[in-house]
């Protein structure tokens, strides 16, 4: 599939957000999985709500609000020290095991990242993973002050790379992101590690992958 650049989502696609679970469990024994799951859901919900209301807070602020709500919802007492420790996990998320080899195999393409993450968060997690020299650009929605799946976000990638939508292959593990990117006109590769169903929103990815290791063949 002819593309000139490959653009990756960050959270859940390159970096495993479940890697915060161990810290959640250490902080709240036997409640770590529940907290990890709800925290992630509220992150999504808050970004969508803010965008719908025409408001904006950067992803670090959203992540903190989502954490505090999730703890209150689950009846967990979150002190400032625990909050700082858990928030810090998002700065050192572990990449999925196949990420390094997949990116190396794709080195012939222009590579970029397009994420809801704030610039500081993305800089930290990319450096932690040793990927600072891999991406031509790490693009944050912070520049637009609106979150995915707004078409403005995907248009920003086209503008930053100087390419048409059809020349960009977009890679994400998040169904809403896949739908948004496809409806915008990007060529979309869905990394569906869990075998989840696609949202019923009339947008079909160009390819469905079990992991990033399959991306080289798909391209």
C-alpha positions in Angstrom: 0.0 0.0 0.0 1.7 3.1 -1.2 2.2 5.7 1.5 4.9 8.4 1.9 4.7 8.6 5.7 3.5 6.5 8.6 2.0 8.3 11.5 1.4 6.6 14.8 -0.9 7.2 17.7 1.0 7.0 21.0 -1.1 5.7 23.9 -2.2 2.1 23.5 -0.5 1.9 20.1 3.2 2.4 20.7 3.1 2.6 24.5 1.2 0.2 26.8 -1.0 2.1 29.1 -1.6 -1.0 31.1 1.9 -0.7 32.4 0.5 1.7 35.0 -1.4 -1.2 36.5 1.5 -2.4 38.7 1.8 1.0 40.3 -2.0 1.2 40.8 -2.0 -2.2 42.4 0.9 -1.4 44.7 -0.8 1.8 45.8 -4.3 0.2 46.1 -3.9 -3.6 46.7 -6.6 -5.7 45.0 -8.0 -2.5 43.3 -5.3 -1.9 40.8 -7.1 -3.4 37.7 -10.3 -1.6 38.5 -8.5 1.8 38.9 -6.4 1.3 35.8 -9.5 0.5 33.6 -11.7 3.3 34.9 -8.9 5.9 34.8 -8.3 5.2 31.1 -12.1 5.4 30.3 -12.4 8.7 32.0 -9.4 10.1 30.2 -11.2 9.4 26.9 -14.5 10.8 28.2 -13.0 14.0 29.4 -11.2 14.7 26.2 -14.4 14.2 24.2 -16.5 16.2 26.6 -14.1 19.1 26.6 -14.0 19.1 22.8 -17.8 19.0 22.5 -18.1 21.9 25.0 -15.5 24.0 23.0 -13.1 23.9 26.0 -9.6 22.6 26.4 -7.2 21.4 29.1 -4.0 19.7 28.2 -3.7 15.9 28.5 -1.7 16.1 31.7 -4.5 18.0 33.4 -7.2 15.7 31.9 -5.2 12.7 33.2 -5.0 14.1 36.7 -8.7 14.9 36.8 -9.5 11.4 35.5 -7.4 9.8 38.2 -9.0 11.8 41.0 -12.5 11.0 39.7 -11.7 7.3 39.4 -10.4 7.1 42.9 -13.4 8.9 44.3 -15.7 6.6 42.3 -14.0 3.5 43.6 -13.8 4.8 47.2 -10.0 5.0 47.2 -8.2 7.7 49.2 -5.7 9.4 47.0 -3.1 11.6 48.7 -0.8 14.0 47.0 2.2 11.7 47.1 0.3 8.7 45.6 -1.2 11.0 42.9 2.2 12.3 41.9 3.6 8.7 41.7 0.7 7.4 39.6 0.8 10.5 37.3 4.5 9.9 36.8 3.8 6.5 35.3 2.5 8.2 32.2 5.9 9.7 31.6 7.6 6.3 31.5 5.1 3.9 29.9 6.7 0.9 28.4 6.5 0.4 24.6 4.9 -2.8 23.4 7.5 -5.6 22.8 7.4 -5.4 19.0 7.7 -1.6 18.8 11.5 -1.3 18.4 11.8 -3.9 15.7 8.8 -2.7 13.8 10.0 0.9 13.8 13.4 -0.2 12.7 11.9 -2.2 9.8 9.9 1.0 8.7 12.9 3.3 8.8 12.6 3.8 5.0 9.4 5.7 5.6 8.9 9.2 7.1 7.7 8.4 10.6 5.8 10.7 12.9 3.5 10.5 16.0 0.1 12.2 16.4 -1.2 12.1 19.9 -3.6 13.6 22.4 -0.7 13.8 24.8 0.7 17.1 25.9 4.2 18.0 24.5 5.9 17.5 27.9 4.3 14.1 28.4 5.2 12.9 24.9 8.7 14.2 25.1 9.2 12.2 28.4 7.7 9.0 27.2 9.6 9.0 23.9 12.9 9.7 25.6 12.2 7.0 28.2 11.6 4.5 25.4 14.8 5.6 23.6 12.9 6.7 20.5 13.9 10.3 20.3 15.7 9.9 17.0 13.1 7.8 15.3 10.3 10.3 14.6 10.6 13.1 12.1 7.9 14.9 14.2 6.0 14.3 17.4 2.7 16.2 16.9 0.5 17.1 19.9 -3.1 18.2 19.7 -2.1 20.9 22.2 -1.3 23.1 19.2 -4.9 23.1 18.2 -6.5 22.8 21.6 -8.9 20.2 20.5 -8.8 16.4 20.8 -9.1 13.4 18.5 -11.2 12.4 16.7 -11.7 16.0 15.5 -10.8 16.2 11.8 -8.7 19.2 12.7 -6.2 16.9 14.3 -5.7 14.7 11.3 -5.5 17.8 9.1 -2.7 19.0 11.3 -0.7 15.9 10.5 -1.1 16.6 6.8 0.0 20.2 7.2 3.0 19.3 9.4 4.2 16.7 7.0 3.2 18.6 3.8 1.3 15.6 2.5 -2.2 14.8 1.2 -4.3 12.6 3.4 -4.1 9.7 1.0 -0.3 9.7 1.2 -0.3 9.1 5.0 -0.7 5.7 6.7 -2.1 6.2 10.1 -1.7 3.5 12.8 -3.8 3.3 16.0 -5.1 0.7 18.4 -8.0 2.9 19.4 -11.3 2.3 17.6 -12.5 5.9 17.8 -9.2 7.1 16.4 -9.4 4.6 13.6 -12.9 5.8 12.7 -11.9 9.5 12.9 -8.8 9.1 10.7 -10.5 7.0 8.1 -13.5 9.3 7.8 -11.0 12.1 7.3 -9.3 10.3 4.5 -6.1 8.8 5.8 -5.1 5.2 5.0 -5.7 3.5 8.3 -4.1 0.5 10.0 -5.9 -0.8 13.1 -3.7 -2.5 15.6 -6.4 -4.7 17.2 -4.4 -6.7 19.8 -7.5 -7.7 21.8 -9.8 -8.7 18.9 -12.3 -6.0 19.7 -15.2 -5.2 17.4 -15.0 -2.0 15.4 -17.4 0.8 16.3 -20.5 1.0 14.1 -19.8 4.3 12.5 -19.4 3.4 8.9 -15.6 3.6 8.7 -13.5 0.5 7.8 -9.7 0.5 8.3 -7.6 -0.4 5.3 -6.0 -3.2 7.3 -6.5 -4.9 10.7 -3.3 -6.0 12.4 -2.7 -8.3 15.4 0.4 -6.2 16.3 2.8 -3.7 14.9 4.9 -6.6 13.7 2.3 -7.1 10.9 2.5 -3.5 9.7 5.5 -4.0 7.5 3.7 -6.7 5.5 0.5 -4.6 5.3 2.5 -1.7 3.9 
